[in-house]
Amino acid sequence: MPERERVANTIVFLHGAWVTPACWDDFRGFFEGQGYRCVAPAWPGRDRPIEALRAHPSDELGRLGIAEIVDHYASIIRAMDPAPVLIGHSFGGLFVQLLLDRGLGAAGVAIDSAPPRGVLPLQPSVIRSNAGVLLTWQGWRRVVRQSFGQFRYAFVNAMTPSQQRQAYDRHVVPETGRIFFQAALSALDPKSPARVDFTNSHRAPLLMIAGRQDHIVPAVMNRANYRCYARSRALTDYRAFDGRCHWIIAQPGWQEVAEHVRGWLAGVLGAKT
């Protein structure tokens, strides 16, 4: 089988903050239905039932940072032959960018990506969405929790009340505060674990996707992230979807987003059509 076809048949899904790999259930079903092999590894310490994660978050969780999570994914991806496609959402989108920069992955898709160093998260809705964590005393080394009201504003603002409640009850878990401080303060740290070499012309193709109604990662932030790659010769594409909030990967209408990703992969890797 040609290398390009073998690569396109494996996808690694990277989840974001506050959730587990279950957030990818719809996307996994879609791409498995297209004949892809799909895996969605959990962050370190998160490979447990959601009830256990909520009731008894590990002590190590509060010390988990961006570097540790990316290294965790890197060890999984390096063991795969041929290289897989990487698809990440939110912080998972940032991890996709960092992993591609390391030379890992055959292609990457960053959906509503958390900002790497150089993309300033200063929009009012971003500040409001993250205030609960960033104003937590010693939040950079603590396990933090997200209320339904915070989740409703930051993640699911474009959905109906019943859909919002269902998403919260099914998916939300306690989180490490460290990653939010690392992302928010990355501009002050030249060695930030969120640093990407935007001029890297040897990385694999990257597609960035944004939701125009996203509060926690507004489309304008994803657009700024995309423009940072202007000096790279590596392929970088961008698409924004109207009416989509941060929960774009499971919000009603997610199929349109998944279909766009499928078509993009077909174009850059010769994947299944």
C-alpha positions in Angstrom: 0.0 0.0 0.0 1.4 3.4 -0.9 2.8 5.4 2.1 0.4 8.3 1.6 -2.7 6.0 1.8 -1.4 4.2 4.9 -0.8 7.5 6.7 -4.3 8.8 5.9 -5.9 5.7 7.5 -4.8 6.5 11.1 -6.0 9.4 13.1 -5.0 10.4 16.6 -7.6 12.6 18.4 -6.3 15.0 21.1 -8.9 16.3 23.6 -8.8 19.6 25.4 -9.2 20.9 28.9 -12.2 20.1 31.2 -13.1 16.9 29.2 -12.1 13.4 28.4 -11.6 11.5 25.1 -15.4 10.9 25.0 -15.7 14.4 23.5 -14.5 12.8 20.2 -17.2 10.1 20.1 -19.1 11.8 17.2 -15.9 12.5 15.2 -14.5 9.0 15.8 -17.7 7.4 14.6 -17.7 9.5 11.5 -14.1 8.8 10.5 -14.3 5.1 11.4 -17.3 5.0 9.1 -15.0 6.3 6.4 -12.6 3.5 7.0 -10.1 5.2 9.2 -8.4 3.7 12.2 -9.0 6.1 15.1 -7.5 6.4 18.6 -8.2 9.0 21.2 -5.6 8.7 24.1 -6.4 10.4 27.4 -4.1 12.9 29.1 -1.9 11.4 31.8 -4.0 10.2 34.7 -7.3 10.7 32.9 -7.8 7.2 31.6 -10.4 6.4 34.3 -14.2 6.4 34.5 -15.6 9.9 34.5 -17.3 9.4 37.9 -13.9 8.6 39.4 -12.3 11.6 37.8 -14.9 13.9 39.2 -15.0 12.3 42.7 -11.3 11.7 43.2 -9.0 13.8 41.0 -5.4 12.7 41.4 -3.0 14.8 43.4 -0.7 14.8 40.4 -3.3 16.6 38.2 -2.6 20.0 39.7 1.1 19.7 38.7 0.3 18.6 35.1 1.5 21.1 32.5 1.6 21.6 28.8 5.1 20.0 28.4 4.1 16.8 30.2 0.9 16.4 28.2 2.7 17.0 24.9 5.5 14.6 25.8 2.8 12.0 26.7 1.3 12.3 23.2 4.7 12.4 21.5 5.6 9.0 23.0 2.4 7.5 21.7 2.7 9.0 18.2 6.4 8.1 17.8 5.5 4.4 18.3 3.1 4.6 15.3 4.3 3.6 11.9 3.4 5.1 9.5 2.9 8.6 11.1 -0.8 9.3 11.9 -2.9 12.4 11.2 -3.4 14.5 14.4 -6.7 16.2 15.1 -7.0 18.3 18.3 -9.6 20.5 19.9 -9.0 23.5 22.2 -5.8 22.7 24.1 -5.6 19.7 22.0 -5.3 22.0 19.0 -2.3 23.7 20.6 -0.8 20.3 21.2 -1.2 19.5 17.5 0.7 22.6 16.6 3.5 21.8 19.1 3.7 18.2 17.9 3.8 19.1 14.2 6.6 21.6 15.1 8.6 18.6 16.6 8.3 16.8 13.2 5.5 14.4 14.3 2.4 13.6 12.4 1.6 13.3 8.7 -0.9 16.2 8.9 -2.6 18.2 11.6 -6.0 19.8 12.3 -6.3 22.3 15.1 -10.0 23.0 16.0 -10.7 26.1 18.1 -7.0 25.9 19.2 -5.8 27.4 22.5 -3.2 30.1 21.6 0.5 29.4 21.3 3.1 31.9 22.4 2.7 35.0 20.2 -1.1 35.0 20.1 -2.4 37.2 22.8 -5.6 36.0 24.6 -6.8 39.5 25.4 -10.4 39.5 24.0 -13.0 40.3 26.7 -14.8 37.0 26.2 -11.5 35.1 26.6 -10.8 36.9 29.9 -14.3 36.2 31.2 -14.1 32.6 30.2 -10.8 31.9 32.0 -11.3 34.3 35.0 -12.6 31.5 37.2 -9.2 29.7 36.9 -6.9 32.6 36.7 -8.4 34.2 39.8 -8.1 31.0 41.9 -5.6 31.4 44.7 -2.5 29.5 43.7 -4.4 28.1 40.7 -1.2 27.3 38.9 -0.6 24.4 41.1 -4.1 23.3 42.0 -6.9 21.2 40.6 -9.7 23.5 39.5 -13.3 23.0 38.7 -15.7 24.5 36.2 -19.3 25.4 37.2 -22.2 24.9 34.8 -22.5 28.6 34.4 -18.9 29.0 33.4 -19.1 26.1 30.9 -22.3 27.5 29.5 -20.7 30.8 28.7 -17.3 29.5 27.6 -18.1 26.3 25.7 -21.8 26.0 24.7 -23.2 29.5 24.3 -24.7 28.8 20.9 -26.6 25.8 22.0 -30.1 25.3 23.6 -30.3 25.1 27.4 -31.1 21.4 27.4 -28.1 20.7 25.1 -25.9 22.8 27.3 -26.9 20.8 30.4 -26.5 17.5 28.7 -23.0 18.3 27.5 -21.9 19.5 31.0 -23.3 16.5 32.8 -21.7 14.0 30.3 -18.3 15.5 29.8 -16.9 18.0 32.3 -14.3 16.9 34.8 -11.8 18.7 37.2 -8.7 20.2 35.5 -5.2 21.2 36.1 -4.9 25.0 36.6 -1.3 25.0 35.4 -2.0 24.8 31.7 -4.2 28.0 31.8 -1.5 30.0 33.5 1.2 28.7 31.1 -0.9 29.8 28.1 -2.0 33.1 29.6 1.5 34.1 30.6 3.4 32.6 27.7 4.3 36.1 26.3 6.4 36.7 29.4 8.3 33.4 29.0 10.8 33.0 26.1 11.0 29.3 27.0 7.3 28.8 27.3 6.1 25.2 26.7 3.5 26.9 24.4 6.1 28.2 22.0 5.8 27.2 18.4 8.3 27.9 15.6 6.0 29.6 13.2 8.7 29.7 10.5 9.2 25.9 10.5 8.9 25.0 6.8 9.5 21.3 7.3 6.4 20.5 9.4 3.4 18.6 8.0 0.3 20.4 6.6 -1.9 22.2 9.1 -5.6 23.1 9.0 -6.9 25.5 11.5 -10.7 25.6 12.2 -12.6 28.3 14.2 -16.2 28.8 15.4 -17.4 32.3 14.9 -19.5 32.3 18.1 -16.7 30.8 20.2 -16.2 32.7 23.5 -13.1 31.1 25.0 -11.1 30.9 21.7 -12.7 33.5 19.4 -12.3 33.2 15.7 -10.2 36.4 15.6 -7.7 34.6 17.9 -7.5 31.5 15.6 -7.2 33.8 12.6 -4.3 35.6 14.3 -2.7 32.2 15.0 -3.1 31.2 11.4 -1.4 34.5 10.2 1.6 33.7 12.4 2.5 31.0 10.0 2.8 33.4 7.0 6.6 33.0 6.8 6.5 29.2 6.7 6.5 27.4 3.4 4.6 24.5 4.9 0.9 24.3 4.0 -1.4 26.1 6.4 -5.1 26.5 5.8 -7.9 28.2 7.7 -11.7 27.8 7.9 -14.2 29.5 10.1 -17.8 28.2 10.6 -20.8 30.4 11.3 -23.0 29.8 14.3 -20.4 27.5 16.0 -19.3 27.8 19.6 -16.4 26.2 21.3 -18.2 22.8 21.4 -18.0 22.7 17.6 -16.9 19.1 17.6 -20.1 17.9 19.2 -22.5 20.8 18.7 -25.5 20.0 16.4 -24.1 20.4 12.8 -20.7 18.9 13.7 -21.0 16.7 10.6 -20.3 19.7 8.4 -17.0 20.3 10.2 -16.0 16.7 10.1 -16.8 16.5 6.4 -14.6 19.6 5.7 -11.8 17.9 7.6 -12.2 14.7 5.6 -12.1 16.6 2.4 -9.0 18.6 3.4 -7.2 15.4 4.3 -8.2 13.9 1.0 -6.6 16.9 -0.7 -3.3 17.0 1.2 -2.7 13.3 1.8 -4.6 11.4 -0.8 -6.9 10.0 2.0 -10.1 8.1 1.4 -12.8 10.1 -0.5 
